């Protein structure tokens, strides 16, 4: 399978690690911020409004930027993946998050949260399979599901569902936050921290899987 890695072989190991970690953190925080901002607007503003449209642009822009940082972490500073392919990937990912959040909001309750979480897992596996192909320089676009993406897709789906439970219900799947060590912390803050942590871990896993 073709690789597109362009990191200089002479790169100092310490410098490489620092830059790589910074790129992964930036990619994950852009992803987290874009999703949280869009959701925050969605639950407070009318769906058909200028505010929601601007938030959608923030979501798409944030996810495209997150893909640019992901690509650099995976392949190095030399641009090897066309920007338009990364932009398309960002749009696909944005569509997945939007679909998940709208379905979860429409269904409501723990049952709706669980159903939407399963849907998010399926969407993430597809998105991550496409992402791996793009980062590896494949010309095809996920002709088949890449089952190597399932573990970190599962972690991301679980983290996303935990965040949404805390943010929308104020509890963790029906459990009081204090029962899971989150007492004294705003559920929204706790949920966002969980989402950010999970996305950092899954970004690192995605980049490593695409590289190796």
N, C-alpha and C positions, 0 to 999 in steps of 0.2 A: 504494500500500500504506500503511495507516494507521501513523502514528508516535505514540509516547506520550511524547516528550521533554518534560520539565518543568523543565530547568535554567533559572534566571532569565537573561534576555538581558543583564542588567547585571552578571553574574558576572565578576569580575576574571579575566583570562586566566591569570595566575600561580596564583591561588587555585584556579581550576577545574582546572588541570593537576595541582596537588598533591593535591587531593581525589580526582580521577579516578584518578591513579596509585595512591594509597593504597587505594582501593576495589578496583581490579583486583588488586593484590598480595594484599590480604586474602582476596579470593574465591579466588585461585589457591592460596594457602597453606592455606586451609581444605580445599579440594578435595584437595590433595596429602596433607595430614596425615590426613584421614579415610580415604583409600585405603590409605596406608602402615600406619596403626594397625590397620585391619581385617585387612590381609594378614598383619601380624606376629603377630596373635593366631591367625589361621586356621592358620598353619603350626606353631604350638606347642601349641594347645589342641584337644581333641576337637571335631568339628563340632557335635555335639549336647551343648552345655555352656552353663552360665550365662555363662562368660567370653566365649564366642563370641557369645552373644546380646547381651551388653552392647556388645561390639565392633561388632556390626551396628547397634545403636542409635547408636553414635558415628559410624559411616559415614553412616547416613541423616541424622542431625542435622547433621553437618558439611556434607553436600552440600546440604541445604535452606538452611543458613546461607549457604553459598557462592552459592546462587542469589539470595538476598536482596541480597547485596553486588553481584552481577552486575547485577541489575535496577536498583539505585540508580545504578551506574556508567553504565548504558545510558540510563536515563530521567530521572534527577535525583532530588532529595530528596523530591518529592511522590509518594506511593505511587500508581502507576497500574495496576499488575498485581495482581489479588487474591492474597492470601497463599496461599490454597488451591491456586491454579494453580501457584505457585512450589513449594509443598510437593509437589504431584503430580510436577512436573518433577524435583525432587530424588529422589523415590522411583524414577522411571524411570531416572535416571542411576545411582543406587545399584544397581539391578537389573542394569544393563549391566556395571558394573565387577565385581560379584560373579560374574555368569555368565562373564565373561572369565577371571577368576582361577581359578575352579573348573575350567573347561575346560582352561586351560593346565596346572594342577596334575595333572589326570587324564591328559592326553596325555603330558606329560613330554618331555624331550629337545629338541633344536633344531627338529626337525620339528613337534613339538607347539607349540613357542613361535611358529613361523611361522604355523601354522594358526590358533592363538588370536589372533595379531596381526592377521590378516586379518579374523577375526570381530570384534575390537575396533574396527577401522576401520568396519565396517558398522554396528555398534552406535552408534558415535559420530556417524556421519553422520545416522542416524535421530534420535538424541537432540538433536543440534545443530539439525536442521531443526525439531523441535518447539520447541526453545528460542527460535529466531528468531521463530517465530510468536507465542509467548507474550510475548516482549519487545516485539514490534511491536504488541501488542494485538489480534492476529487472533483471531477467534472459532473459526475452524477449527483443527484440530490436525494440521499436516503432512499434508495430503491427498496431497501429492507431495513427493518428496525435493527439498530445496533444494541444488542442486549448488554454490552459492556456499560452502557449508559444507565441501565436500570437502577443499580445501587445508589448512585448519587442523585438520580431523579427522585427516587423514593425518599431520600433524606430531605431534598428540597420541598417535595410535596408535603411531607410531615411538618416541616418547619413553617411553611406557608399556612397550613391549616391551623397550627398552634397559634400563629400570629393572628389569624382572622378570628379564632375563637376568643382570644383575650381582648382583641380590639372591638369586636362587635357585641360580645356577650358579657365580657368582664370576668370570665372564668375560663378554665382550661378543660374543655370537654365536659362541663358540668361540675368540675372540682373547684372548690374555692382556691384562689391563688395562694393563700397562706398555707394550704395543705401540701403544696408542691414547692415550698421555699420561696414564694414570691410575695409574701406578706409585706405590707408597707410600701410596695412599689405600685405605681399606677399601672393598671392592666395594659393600657396602650403602650406605655414605655417598655414594660416587660415584653410584650408581644413583639414590638419593633426590635428590641435587643435580640430576641430569639431569632427573628427573621434575618437580621444582619449577620449574626454568628453562623447560622446555617448556610447562608448564601456565600459567605467567605469560604467556608469549608467545601461547598459544592463547586465554587469557581476554581479552587485549587485542584480539586479532583478532575474537573472537566479539562483544565489546561494540561495536567499531567497525562490524562488519558489520550488527549489529542496529540501530545508530543511523543508518547511512547507506545 
